[in-house]
Amino acid sequence: MNGSAVTSIASSLSGFPAGVPSVNKASDTSEPFGKLFSDAVGDVSTLESQARTAVDGLMTGTGVDVHQAVIATQKAEMAFELALSVRNKAMQAYQSVMGMQF
């Protein structure tokens, strides 16, 4: 993929898709981590239910295209992997703090 193709793809993306939280909002910095994490888990759940609906629609033949179902499942998978990675890093940090001797 050449640089112009990457630039055109990047310019066509105006923002995050619905359900994906933005980390650059000024209001996000004032919210506690727990609320941000629970909102992210809710977004993951929403994306997962959208993927399930798309796959069910594909299997029943109710007007869902294959590419729509694949995109929905990939969004849900990536969101889940991100949430899992954040959880693992938070647990790792917690365990490091608990292992410290003062």
C-alpha positions as CSV (number, residue, x, y, z in Angstrom):
1,M,0.0,0.0,0.0
2,N,1.6,3.3,-1.0
3,G,1.5,6.5,1.0
4,S,-1.2,8.2,-1.0
5,A,-3.6,5.2,-0.4
6,V,-2.9,5.4,3.3
7,T,-3.5,9.2,3.2
8,S,-6.7,8.8,1.4
9,I,-8.0,6.2,3.8
10,A,-7.0,8.3,6.8
11,S,-8.7,11.4,5.3
12,S,-11.9,9.4,4.7
13,L,-12.1,8.5,8.4
14,S,-13.7,11.4,10.1
15,G,-13.7,9.9,13.6
16,F,-14.4,6.8,15.6
17,P,-17.4,4.6,14.7
18,A,-20.3,4.7,17.1
19,G,-19.7,2.8,20.3
20,V,-15.9,3.5,20.4
21,P,-15.0,6.0,23.1
22,S,-12.6,8.8,22.2
23,V,-9.7,9.3,24.5
24,N,-9.0,12.9,23.4
25,K,-12.1,14.5,24.9
26,A,-11.4,17.1,27.7
27,S,-14.3,15.7,29.7
28,D,-12.8,12.2,29.8
29,T,-9.9,13.4,32.0
30,S,-12.2,14.4,34.8
31,E,-14.0,11.1,35.0
32,P,-12.7,8.4,37.3
33,F,-11.0,5.4,35.7
34,G,-13.8,3.0,36.9
35,K,-16.5,4.9,35.1
36,L,-14.4,5.0,31.9
37,F,-13.7,1.3,32.1
38,S,-17.4,0.4,32.8
39,D,-18.5,2.6,29.9
40,A,-15.9,0.8,27.7
41,V,-17.3,-2.5,28.8
42,G,-20.8,-1.3,27.9
43,D,-19.5,-0.3,24.5
44,V,-17.9,-3.7,24.0
45,S,-21.2,-5.3,24.9
46,T,-23.1,-3.1,22.5
47,L,-20.7,-3.9,19.7
48,E,-21.0,-7.6,20.5
49,S,-24.8,-7.5,20.3
50,Q,-24.6,-5.6,17.0
51,A,-22.2,-8.3,15.7
52,R,-24.6,-11.1,16.9
53,T,-27.5,-9.3,15.2
54,A,-25.5,-9.0,11.9
55,V,-24.5,-12.6,11.9
56,D,-28.0,-13.7,12.7
57,G,-29.3,-11.5,9.9
58,L,-26.7,-13.1,7.5
59,M,-27.7,-16.6,8.5
60,T,-31.4,-16.0,8.1
61,G,-31.0,-14.0,4.9
62,T,-32.7,-10.8,6.1
63,G,-30.7,-8.4,4.0
64,V,-27.3,-8.3,5.8
65,D,-24.3,-8.5,3.5
66,V,-21.3,-10.7,4.3
67,H,-19.0,-7.7,4.6
68,Q,-21.3,-6.0,7.1
69,A,-21.3,-9.1,9.3
70,V,-17.5,-9.5,9.0
71,I,-16.9,-5.8,9.9
72,A,-19.3,-6.0,12.8
73,T,-17.6,-9.1,14.2
74,Q,-14.1,-7.6,13.7
75,K,-15.2,-4.4,15.6
76,A,-16.5,-6.5,18.4
77,E,-13.4,-8.6,18.5
78,M,-11.0,-5.7,18.5
79,A,-13.0,-3.8,21.2
80,F,-13.0,-7.0,23.4
81,E,-9.2,-7.4,22.9
82,L,-8.6,-3.8,23.8
83,A,-10.7,-4.1,27.0
84,L,-9.0,-7.3,27.9
85,S,-5.6,-5.7,27.5
86,V,-6.5,-2.7,29.6
87,R,-7.9,-5.0,32.3
88,N,-4.7,-7.1,32.2
89,K,-2.5,-4.0,32.5
90,A,-4.6,-2.7,35.4
91,M,-4.3,-6.0,37.2
92,Q,-0.6,-6.1,36.5
93,A,-0.2,-2.6,38.0
94,Y,-2.4,-3.5,41.0
95,Q,-0.3,-6.6,41.7
96,S,2.9,-4.5,41.4
97,V,1.6,-2.0,43.9
98,M,0.5,-4.7,46.3
99,G,3.9,-6.3,46.0
100,M,5.8,-3.1,47.0
101,Q,7.2,-3.0,50.5
102,F,7.1,0.4,52.2
